[in-house]
C-alpha cells in the first residue's frame, strides 16, 4: 500500500470520530436553535410592534453584514475582555446559532409573506384564533416552500463548522490540522478532510431532493414533471 494511502487509512478513524463527536452535534444543535431563533425573529419582523421590529432588523443587519469568522472571534476572544468566559464549544454554538438565526429568519419571513391573505381569512372564518391559524394553516404551507432554502442553509452549516477550528474546537478540520502538525503531510490530510465534508454534503443533498419531492406543493413543478 502506498505511504499516502496508508496515512489516509490510519487517520480516517480519528477524523471520523472528531466529526461524530464535535462536527455533527455542533451542526445539529446550531441549526435547531438557529431555526427557532429565526422563526421568532421572522414573526417579530412581521407582526411585532415597531420597537421590537427595529431590534430584530438590527440583529439581522449586524449578523448578515459581518463575517462569521469575526463573529466567532468576538464571542470567544473578545467577550473575556468584558469578564464573559466561554469554552470553545459553547462559543461556537452561540456564534453559529446567531448566524443561522439571522439568515433563516429572512427565509421564514419570506415564505410566511408568500402565503395568500385569503388563507388567513379562511382560517378566521372557521373560528381559528391567530395562533391556531399560524400553526394549522400558515406554517404548514410556508414550511413546504422553505424546505429547499433551509436545506441549503443546513448543508452550508456543515461546511462552515470548520471555522470552529479557529477558536480551538477539536472538530474534523482542526483534528486534521493536528495530524498535519505531526506528519507534515498537509496535502494528503486536507484532501481527506475535504472528501469527508464532500461525502456528508452529498448525502444531505440527496436527502434534500427527497424532502423536496415529499413536500412539493400540489400542482408545482416537481409534481407536474412526475
GUGUKOL-316449 format. One record per atom (N, C-alpha, C): x, y, z; residue number from 1. Coordinates in steps of 0.2 Angstrom, whole numbers, plus 5000, padded with zeros to 4 digits. Example, Ala and Ser with C-alpha at 12.3 -4.5 7.8 and 13.67 -1.06 7.14 Angstrom:
! residues 2
   c1   c2   c3 num
 5066 4972 5039   1
 5062 4978 5039   1
 5066 4984 5039   1
 5064 4989 5035   2
 5068 4995 5036   2
 5064 5000 5039   2
This chain:
! residues 226
   c1   c2   c3 num
 5004 4994 5000   1
 5000 5000 5000   1
 5004 5006 5000   1
 5003 5011 4996   2
 5007 5017 4996   2
 5007 5021 5002   2
 5012 5025 5004   3
 5013 5028 5010   3
 5007 5033 5011   3
 5005 5037 5006   4
 5000 5042 5006   4
 4993 5038 5008   4
 4992 5032 5005   5
 4985 5029 5006   5
 4985 5026 5013   5
 4991 5024 5015   6
 4992 5021 5022   6
 4990 5026 5027   6
 4993 5032 5026   7
 4992 5038 5030   7
 4984 5040 5031   7
 4981 5040 5025   8
 4974 5041 5025   8
 4970 5036 5029   8
 4972 5030 5028   9
 4968 5025 5031   9
 4969 5025 5039   9
 4975 5027 5041  10
 4977 5027 5048  10
 4973 5033 5051  10
 4973 5039 5048  11
 4970 5045 5050  11
 4962 5045 5050  11
 4959 5041 5045  12
 4952 5041 5044  12
 4948 5040 5051  12
 4949 5035 5055  13
 4945 5034 5061  13
 4946 5040 5066  13
 4951 5043 5066  14
 4952 5049 5070  14
 4948 5055 5068  14
 4948 5056 5061  15
 4944 5061 5058  15
 4937 5060 5059  15
 4935 5054 5058  16
 4928 5052 5058  16
 4925 5053 5065  16
 4929 5051 5070  17
 4927 5052 5077  17
 4926 5059 5079  17
 4931 5063 5076  18
 4930 5070 5078  18
 4924 5073 5075  18
 4922 5071 5069  19
 4916 5073 5065  19
 4910 5070 5069  19
 4910 5064 5072  20
 4904 5062 5076  20
 4904 5065 5082  20
 4909 5067 5086  21
 4909 5070 5092  21
 4908 5077 5092  21
 4910 5081 5087  22
 4910 5088 5088  22
 4906 5091 5082  22
 4908 5089 5075  23
 4905 5092 5070  23
 4898 5091 5069  23
 4896 5085 5069  24
 4889 5083 5069  24
 4884 5086 5074  24
 4886 5085 5081  25
 4882 5089 5086  25
 4882 5096 5085  25
 4888 5099 5084  26
 4888 5106 5083  26
 4883 5109 5077  26
 4883 5105 5072  27
 4879 5107 5066  27
 4871 5106 5068  27
 4870 5100 5071  28
 4863 5099 5073  28
 4860 5104 5078  28
 4864 5105 5083  29
 4862 5110 5089  29
 4861 5117 5086  29
 4866 5119 5082  30
 4866 5126 5079  30
 4860 5127 5075  30
 4859 5122 5071  31
 4853 5123 5066  31
 4847 5123 5069  31
 4846 5118 5074  32
 4840 5118 5078  32
 4838 5124 5082  32
 4843 5127 5086  33
 4842 5133 5089  33
 4842 5139 5085  33
 4846 5139 5079  34
 4845 5144 5075  34
 4839 5145 5071  34
 4836 5139 5070  35
 4829 5139 5066  35
 4824 5142 5071  35
 4824 5140 5077  36
 4819 5143 5082  36
 4820 5150 5083  36
 4827 5152 5083  37
 4828 5160 5084  37
 4826 5163 5077  37
 4827 5160 5072  38
 4825 5163 5065  38
 4817 5163 5065  38
 4813 5158 5067  39
 4806 5159 5067  39
 4804 5164 5072  39
 4807 5165 5078  40
 4805 5171 5082  40
 4806 5177 5079  40
 4812 5178 5076  41
 4814 5184 5073  41
 4810 5186 5067  41
 4808 5181 5063  42
 4803 5182 5057  42
 4796 5184 5060  42
 4794 5181 5065  43
 4787 5183 5067  43
 4787 5190 5070  43
 4793 5192 5074  44
 4794 5199 5076  44
 4794 5204 5071  44
 4798 5202 5065  45
 4798 5207 5060  45
 4791 5208 5056  45
 4787 5203 5056  46
 4781 5203 5053  46
 4775 5206 5057  46
 4775 5204 5064  47
 4769 5206 5067  47
 4770 5210 5074  47
 4776 5211 5076  48
 4778 5214 5082  48
 4777 5222 5082  48
 4777 5225 5087  49
 4777 5232 5087  49
 4783 5235 5085  49
 4783 5241 5083  50
 4789 5244 5079  50
 4796 5244 5083  50
 4796 5245 5090  51
 4802 5245 5093  51
 4805 5238 5093  51
 4801 5232 5093  52
 4804 5226 5093  52
 4806 5224 5086  52
 4803 5227 5081  53
 4804 5226 5074  53
 4811 5229 5073  53
 4813 5235 5076  54
 4819 5238 5075  54
 4825 5234 5078  54
 4823 5231 5083  55
 4828 5227 5087  55
 4830 5221 5082  55
 4825 5217 5080  56
 4826 5212 5075  56
 4829 5213 5069  56
 4828 5219 5066  57
 4831 5221 5060  57
 4839 5223 5061  57
 4840 5226 5067  58
 4847 5227 5069  58
 4851 5221 5070  58
 4848 5216 5073  59
 4851 5209 5074  59
 4853 5206 5067  59
 4848 5206 5063  60
 4849 5203 5056  60
 4854 5207 5052  60
 4854 5214 5053  61
 4859 5218 5049  61
 4866 5217 5051  61
 4867 5216 5058  62
 4874 5215 5060  62
 4876 5208 5058  62
 4872 5203 5059  63
 4875 5196 5058  63
 4876 5195 5050  63
 4871 5198 5046  64
 4872 5197 5039  64
 4878 5201 5036  64
 4879 5207 5040  65
 4884 5211 5037  65
 4891 5210 5040  65
 4893 5205 5044  66
 4899 5204 5047  66
 4901 5197 5045  66
 4908 5195 5044  67
 4910 5188 5043  67
 4908 5184 5049  67
 4907 5177 5047  68
 4906 5173 5053  68
 4912 5171 5057  68
 4918 5171 5054  69
 4924 5170 5057  69
 4925 5176 5062  69
 4923 5182 5060  70
 4924 5188 5065  70
 4919 5187 5071  70
 4913 5185 5070  71
 4908 5184 5075  71
 4911 5179 5080  71
 4914 5173 5078  72
 4917 5168 5082  72
 4922 5171 5086  72
 4926 5175 5083  73
 4932 5178 5087  73
 4930 5183 5092  73
 4924 5187 5091  74
 4922 5192 5095  74
 4919 5188 5101  74
 4915 5182 5100  75
 4912 5179 5106  75
 4918 5175 5110  75
 4922 5172 5107  76
 4927 5168 5110  76
 4933 5172 5113  76
 4936 5176 5109  77
 4942 5180 5111  77
 4940 5187 5114  77
 4934 5190 5112  78
 4933 5197 5113  78
 4929 5197 5120  78
 4924 5193 5121  79
 4920 5193 5127  79
 4924 5193 5134  79
 4929 5189 5134  80
 4933 5189 5140  80
 4935 5195 5142  80
 4936 5200 5138  81
 4938 5207 5140  81
 4932 5210 5144  81
 4926 5208 5143  82
 4921 5210 5147  82
 4919 5205 5153  82
 4924 5201 5154  83
 4923 5196 5160  83
 4918 5190 5158  83
 4917 5189 5152  84
 4912 5184 5150  84
 4917 5178 5147  84
 4918 5173 5150  85
 4922 5167 5148  85
 4918 5162 5146  85
 4919 5159 5140  86
 4916 5154 5137  86
 4921 5148 5134  86
 4919 5142 5135  87
 4923 5137 5132  87
 4922 5137 5125  87
 4926 5134 5121  88
 4926 5134 5114  88
 4920 5131 5111  88
 4917 5126 5113  89
 4911 5123 5110  89
 4905 5127 5111  89
 4904 5129 5117  90
 4898 5134 5118  90
 4899 5141 5114  90
 4905 5143 5114  91
 4906 5149 5110  91
 4904 5148 5103  91
 4907 5142 5100  92
 4905 5141 5093  92
 4898 5140 5092  92
 4894 5136 5097  93
 4887 5135 5096  93
 4883 5142 5096  93
 4885 5147 5101  94
 4882 5153 5101  94
 4883 5157 5094  94
 4889 5157 5091  95
 4891 5160 5085  95
 4887 5157 5079  95
 4887 5151 5079  96
 4883 5148 5073  96
 4876 5148 5074  96
 4873 5148 5080  97
 4866 5149 5081  97
 4864 5156 5079  97
 4867 5161 5081  98
 4866 5168 5079  98
 4866 5169 5072  98
 4871 5166 5068  99
 4872 5166 5061  99
 4866 5163 5058  99
 4864 5157 5059 100
 4859 5153 5056 100
 4852 5157 5058 100
 4851 5159 5064 101
 4845 5163 5065 101
 4844 5169 5061 101
 4849 5173 5060 102
 4848 5178 5055 102
 4846 5177 5048 102
 4850 5172 5045 103
 4849 5170 5038 103
 4842 5166 5038 103
 4841 5162 5042 104
 4834 5158 5042 104
 4828 5162 5043 104
 4829 5168 5047 105
 4824 5172 5048 105
 4821 5176 5042 105
 4826 5177 5038 106
 4824 5180 5031 106
 4820 5175 5027 106
 4822 5169 5027 107
 4819 5164 5023 107
 4812 5163 5026 107
 4811 5162 5032 108
 4805 5161 5035 108
 4800 5167 5034 108
 4803 5173 5035 109
 4799 5179 5034 109
 4796 5179 5027 109
 4800 5177 5022 110
 4798 5177 5015 110
 4793 5172 5014 110
 4794 5166 5016 111
 4789 5161 5015 111
 4782 5162 5018 111
 4782 5165 5024 112
 4776 5167 5028 112
 4772 5172 5024 112
 4776 5177 5021 113
 4773 5183 5017 113
 4770 5180 5011 113
 4773 5175 5008 114
 4771 5172 5002 114
 4764 5168 5002 114
 4762 5167 5008 115
 4755 5163 5009 115
 4750 5168 5008 115
 4745 5167 5003 116
 4740 5172 5001 116
 4736 5174 5007 116
 4734 5180 5007 117
 4730 5183 5013 117
 4723 5179 5014 117
 4721 5176 5008 118
 4715 5173 5008 118
 4715 5167 5013 118
 4721 5164 5014 119
 4722 5158 5019 119
 4721 5161 5026 119
 4723 5167 5028 120
 4722 5170 5034 120
 4714 5170 5035 120
 4711 5173 5030 121
 4704 5175 5030 121
 4700 5168 5031 121
 4702 5163 5027 122
 4698 5157 5028 122
 4699 5154 5035 122
 4705 5154 5038 123
 4706 5152 5044 123
 4702 5155 5050 123
 4702 5162 5049 124
 4697 5166 5054 124
 4690 5165 5053 124
 4688 5163 5046 125
 4681 5162 5045 125
 4678 5156 5048 125
 4682 5151 5050 126
 4680 5145 5053 126
 4682 5145 5061 126
 4683 5151 5063 127
 4684 5152 5070 127
 4691 5151 5073 127
 4696 5151 5069 128
 4703 5150 5072 128
 4705 5156 5075 128
 4709 5156 5080 129
 4712 5162 5083 129
 4719 5163 5079 129
 4722 5168 5080 130
 4729 5170 5077 130
 4734 5164 5078 130
 4735 5162 5084 131
 4740 5156 5085 131
 4738 5150 5081 131
 4731 5148 5081 132
 4729 5142 5078 132
 4730 5143 5070 132
 4728 5149 5068 133
 4729 5150 5060 133
 4736 5149 5058 133
 4740 5152 5062 134
 4748 5152 5061 134
 4750 5144 5061 134
 4748 5141 5066 135
 4750 5134 5067 135
 4747 5129 5063 135
 4741 5130 5061 136
 4737 5125 5057 136
 4737 5126 5050 136
 4737 5132 5048 137
 4736 5134 5041 137
 4742 5137 5038 137
 4745 5143 5041 138
 4750 5146 5038 138
 4757 5143 5038 138
 4759 5141 5044 139
 4766 5137 5044 139
 4766 5131 5040 139
 4761 5127 5040 140
 4762 5121 5035 140
 4763 5122 5028 140
 4759 5128 5026 141
 4760 5130 5019 141
 4767 5133 5018 141
 4769 5137 5022 142
 4776 5141 5022 142
 4781 5136 5022 142
 4780 5130 5026 143
 4786 5126 5028 143
 4788 5122 5021 143
 4783 5120 5017 144
 4784 5117 5011 144
 4789 5121 5006 144
 4787 5128 5006 145
 4791 5132 5002 145
 4798 5133 5005 145
 4799 5133 5011 146
 4805 5134 5015 146
 4810 5128 5015 146
 4808 5122 5013 147
 4812 5116 5013 147
 4818 5117 5009 147
 4818 5119 5002 148
 4824 5120 4999 148
 4829 5125 5001 148
 4827 5131 5003 149
 4832 5136 5006 149
 4835 5134 5012 149
 4831 5131 5017 150
 4833 5129 5023 150
 4838 5123 5023 150
 4836 5119 5018 151
 4841 5113 5017 151
 4848 5116 5015 151
 4848 5121 5010 152
 4854 5123 5008 152
 4858 5127 5014 152
 4854 5130 5018 153
 4857 5133 5024 153
 4860 5127 5029 153
 4857 5122 5030 154
 4860 5116 5034 154
 4866 5113 5031 154
 4866 5112 5024 155
 4872 5110 5021 155
 4878 5114 5021 155
 4876 5121 5020 156
 4882 5126 5021 156
 4884 5126 5028 156
 4880 5125 5033 157
 4882 5125 5040 157
 4887 5119 5042 157
 4886 5113 5039 158
 4890 5108 5040 158
 4897 5110 5038 158
 4898 5113 5032 159
 4905 5115 5030 159
 4907 5121 5034 159
 4903 5126 5036 160
 4905 5131 5040 160
 4908 5130 5047 160
 4906 5124 5049 161
 4908 5122 5056 161
 4916 5121 5056 161
 4919 5120 5050 162
 4926 5120 5050 162
 4929 5126 5053 162
 4926 5132 5053 163
 4928 5138 5055 163
 4929 5138 5063 163
 4926 5133 5066 164
 4926 5132 5073 164
 4933 5130 5075 164
 4937 5128 5070 165
 4944 5126 5072 165
 4948 5132 5074 165
 4946 5138 5072 166
 4950 5144 5073 166
 4949 5146 5080 166
 4944 5144 5084 167
 4943 5145 5091 167
 4944 5139 5095 167
 4948 5134 5092 168
 4951 5128 5096 168
 4946 5123 5097 168
 4940 5123 5094 169
 4935 5117 5094 169
 4938 5111 5090 169
 4939 5105 5094 170
 4943 5100 5090 170
 4938 5096 5086 170
 4935 5100 5081 171
 4931 5096 5076 171
 4935 5093 5071 171
 4932 5091 5065 172
 4935 5087 5060 172
 4941 5091 5057 172
 4940 5097 5055 173
 4946 5101 5052 173
 4952 5102 5057 173
 4950 5104 5063 174
 4956 5105 5067 174
 4959 5099 5069 174
 4956 5093 5069 175
 4959 5087 5070 175
 4964 5085 5064 175
 4962 5087 5058 176
 4966 5086 5053 176
 4972 5090 5053 176
 4971 5096 5056 177
 4977 5101 5057 177
 4982 5098 5062 177
 4979 5095 5067 178
 4984 5092 5072 178
 4988 5086 5069 178
 4984 5082 5065 179
 4988 5077 5062 179
 4993 5079 5057 179
 4992 5084 5054 180
 4997 5088 5049 180
 5003 5090 5053 180
 5002 5093 5059 181
 5007 5095 5063 181
 5012 5090 5065 181
 5010 5083 5065 182
 5014 5078 5067 182
 5017 5074 5061 182
 5013 5074 5056 183
 5015 5070 5050 183
 5018 5074 5044 183
 5017 5081 5044 184
 5020 5085 5039 184
 5017 5083 5032 184
 5011 5081 5032 185
 5008 5079 5025 185
 5002 5083 5025 185
 5002 5090 5024 186
 4996 5094 5023 186
 4991 5092 5017 186
 4994 5091 5011 187
 4990 5090 5006 187
 4986 5083 5006 187
 4989 5078 5009 188
 4985 5072 5009 188
 4980 5073 5015 188
 4981 5075 5020 189
 4976 5076 5026 189
 4971 5081 5024 189
 4972 5086 5021 190
 4967 5091 5020 190
 4963 5089 5014 190
 4965 5085 5009 191
 4961 5082 5004 191
 4957 5077 5007 191
 4959 5073 5012 192
 4955 5068 5016 192
 4949 5071 5019 192
 4951 5077 5023 193
 4946 5081 5026 193
 4941 5083 5022 193
 4943 5086 5016 194
 4938 5089 5011 194
 4934 5083 5008 194
 4936 5077 5007 195
 4932 5072 5005 195
 4927 5070 5010 195
 4929 5070 5016 196
 4924 5068 5021 196
 4918 5073 5021 196
 4920 5080 5021 197
 4915 5085 5020 197
 4911 5084 5014 197
 4914 5082 5008 198
 4910 5081 5002 198
 4905 5075 5003 198
 4907 5070 5006 199
 4903 5064 5007 199
 4897 5066 5011 199
 4898 5070 5017 200
 4892 5072 5021 200
 4888 5077 5017 200
 4890 5081 5013 201
 4886 5086 5009 201
 4882 5082 5004 201
 4885 5077 5001 202
 4882 5074 4996 202
 4876 5070 4998 202
 4877 5067 5004 203
 4872 5063 5007 203
 4866 5068 5009 203
 4868 5074 5012 204
 4862 5079 5014 204
 4859 5081 5008 204
 4863 5082 5002 205
 4860 5084 4996 205
 4855 5079 4993 205
 4856 5073 4994 206
 4852 5068 4992 206
 4845 5068 4996 206
 4846 5069 5002 207
 4840 5069 5007 207
 4836 5075 5005 207
 4840 5081 5003 208
 4836 5087 5002 208
 4831 5086 4996 208
 4834 5082 4991 209
 4830 5081 4985 209
 4824 5077 4987 209
 4825 5072 4991 210
 4819 5068 4993 210
 4814 5072 4997 210
 4816 5076 5001 211
 4812 5081 5005 211
 4808 5085 5000 211
 4811 5088 4995 212
 4808 5092 4991 212
 4802 5089 4987 212
 4804 5083 4985 213
 4798 5079 4982 213
 4793 5077 4987 213
 4795 5076 4993 214
 4789 5074 4998 214
 4785 5080 5000 214
 4788 5086 5000 215
 4784 5092 5002 215
 4782 5096 4996 215
 4783 5094 4990 216
 4781 5098 4984 216
 4774 5100 4984 216
 4772 5106 4983 217
 4766 5109 4983 217
 4762 5106 4978 217
 4755 5105 4979 218
 4751 5102 4973 218
 4751 5107 4967 218
 4752 5103 4961 219
 4752 5107 4955 219
 4759 5111 4954 219
 4764 5110 4958 220
 4770 5113 4957 220
 4774 5109 4952 220
 4780 5112 4951 221
 4785 5109 4945 221
 4786 5102 4946 221
 4788 5100 4953 222
 4790 5093 4954 222
 4785 5088 4952 222
 4778 5090 4954 223
 4773 5085 4953 223
 4771 5085 4946 223
 4772 5091 4943 224
 4770 5091 4935 224
 4775 5087 4931 224
 4781 5087 4933 225
 4786 5084 4930 225
 4785 5076 4931 225
 4783 5074 4937 226
 4782 5067 4938 226
 4776 5064 4934 226
